[in-house]
């Protein structure tokens, strides 16, 4: 399943910046009706008759969200949600089902679903859930892009700059760092200047905050390992 999720789509000419609402439902008539309603409301839509069909071409590089039924032959909606989360793909999920119950709803929401609605929900509620899901996806993609940029900055540091960085974030003075690393204090100052320039920070506090963020997320660029 993981290989299917990571497979990029090269056949769809739609610009990747246009959000795509994926609908996954085995009820053909409901699938058609919902897709028609969303398109009439201005959304770009793609329909799938099963979770398995969706997983063969999920187009995860395209922003958007997933509207999914809860109970379907084969993989259920919850299993699809779990598959997306397991592979680290953050497409927001909106459940739209005729078989919801409180425990299932709680489980779906705890796993990060944007909303859980019944198929009889008013059009306005469905549209609101979709808009929230698309807004959430845009914010999460922007944050992932920012984090990737931060990791890239750390990855560009030299080994000596990383060593100086480790000491700086511990609050050590230049002369202490120079003694520990066996280098001249002026050389430490040059490395600190390079650090602030490459990482785009202007203070030790900013530098430490950025280093902690990358370290907490397992960014190897921070340690160089």
N, C-alpha and C positions, 0 to 999 in steps of 0.2 A: 504493500500500500504506500510506503514511504516513497518509492521510486515514482509512483504515479503523481504524488503530490508535488514532487520537485521538477516534474517535466514541464518546461515552458511551452507556451503555445506560439507557433509561428505562422498560423494560418489566418488569424483574425486581424484585419487591417485597422481595427478601431484603435484610436490613440490611447495609450496606456493611462493618460491623465483623466479620461472619461470614466467616472464610476460605473461599475456594472453590478446590477442586482441579479444574483443567481437565485432561481427558485427551484427547489427540489421537492417533488411531490409525485406520488404514484397515481393520484386522481387526475386523469387527463382533462376532464372538464373543468375542474377547479384550477388546475395549472394554467389552462388556456385563459380562463376568465380573469385570474389574478394578473397574469402577464399583460393582458389587454388593458386592465385598469391602470397598472403601473406605467405602461407606455403612454397612455392617454394623459397621465399626470406628469409626463416629462422625463421619466427614467429610461435608461438603457437596460434592457432585460435579456436574460438568457435562461431557458427552461431545461430542466433535467427530470427524467421520469424515475430516477432512482439515485441513491447515494453513490452506488457503484459507477453509474454513468458520469456523475459529477466528478468523482475522483480520478477518472481517466483524463480529464481535461479541465482542471479547476482554474487555470489562468490566474495563478496567485500573484503574478506580477501586475495584474490589473486591479486597481483599487475598487472597493465596493463592499458588498456584504452578501450574506446568504440567508434566504428565507427557506426554512425547511419544515416539513411535516414531521410529526413525532413518530408515528407508527407506519412503517413501510415494509414491503417484502424485502428480505435481505437485510442490509444494514439499516438500523433505525436512525432517527434524527439525532438522538443522544450519542450514538456510536459515531456518526459523522462529526459531530461537534468534538468528540474526544479525539478522533483522528486528526482533525485540524490542529487542535491544541498540542497533541503529542509531537507533531512535526514542527512546532514552533511557528505556525502560520496564524496571523492574527485577524483573519477575516471575522468581523462581528457576525454573530448568528442571531436571527430572529425566528423563534418558533411560532408557527401558525398551524394549529392542529385542532382536530375535533375530538381528541382522546386525552386531553390533559387532566391531571389530578394534582393535588397539592404536593405530594412527595416528589413527583416527577418535575413539577414546576420549580420547586426548591432546588432540586439537583441541577437542573439546567441553568438556573440563575447563579448558583454557586460556582459553576464552571465558566461563568462569564458571559452568558447569553445576554443580549441587549434587551430582549423582551420575550414574553411568552403569552401569546394571544390565542383565542379560539378562532376557528374559521368563520364564526358568526360576528366577529368583531366589526365595528363600524369602519367604514373606509377611512375616516379621519384618523382613527387610532393606528391603523395599519400604515398609513402614510407617515404619521408622526414617528412610528418605530423605525421605519426605513430611513427617514431623514436623520434620526439620532444615530443609527448604525453607520451611515455614511460619514457623518461628522466625526464620529469616534474613530473610524478607520483612517480618515485624513489626519487626525491628530496623532494617532499611533504611528502611522507611516512617517510623518514629519519627525517624530521623536526617534524612531529607528534610524532615520537618515542622519540626524544630529549625533546620535551615539556612534554610528559608523565613522563619522567624520572625526570625532574625538579619538576613537581607537586608532584611526589612521595617523593622527598627529603623534600619538605615543609611539606607534610602530616606526615612525621616521627618526626617532631619537637614536643617537649612537650609544654604544655600550657604556662609555664613560659618562655621558649625560644621564643615563638611567641610574648609574651609581651615585652621581651627585644628587639626583632627584630623590633617591631613597633616603639620603641624609637630610635633605632640605625639609621634607615632609615630617621628619622626626624633630624638627625645630632646632637643628644644630647650626652653629655659627660657621662662617666661612673658614676661620682658622681651625675649627674642630674637624670640619670636612677635609680640609687640606692635610691635616695630621693623619686622619684615618685612612685616606686614600694615597698618602705619600706623594702629594703633588703640591705645587706652589699655590698660595692663597689667591694670587692674581689669576691663576688658571681656573680656580673654582668660580671666581667672579665671571669669567668669560663663559663658562659652562652655564651658569645661572642665567646670564643674559640670553644665551642660546635657547634655554628652556622656556623662558617667558615669551620669546619671539615665536618659536615653533608651536607652542601650545596656545598662543593667543591670550595670555593672561598678563596681569599687571601687578599682582601681589602674591605673597606666599599663601595667603588665605585662599585665593582663587585657585592657585596651583594645587594646594592640598585637597580642596573640594573636588577638583577634576580628577586627581589621582585616586581618591577614595571611590568616586563613582565608577571609574573603569575597573578598579580592583574588585569592588563588590560584585560587578557583573561578570567577573572572570575574564576580563580583557587581558590577554597575554602581553599586549603592548605596554602595559604599565610596569611589568616586572622584567620583560624581555625574555621570558622563559618559553 
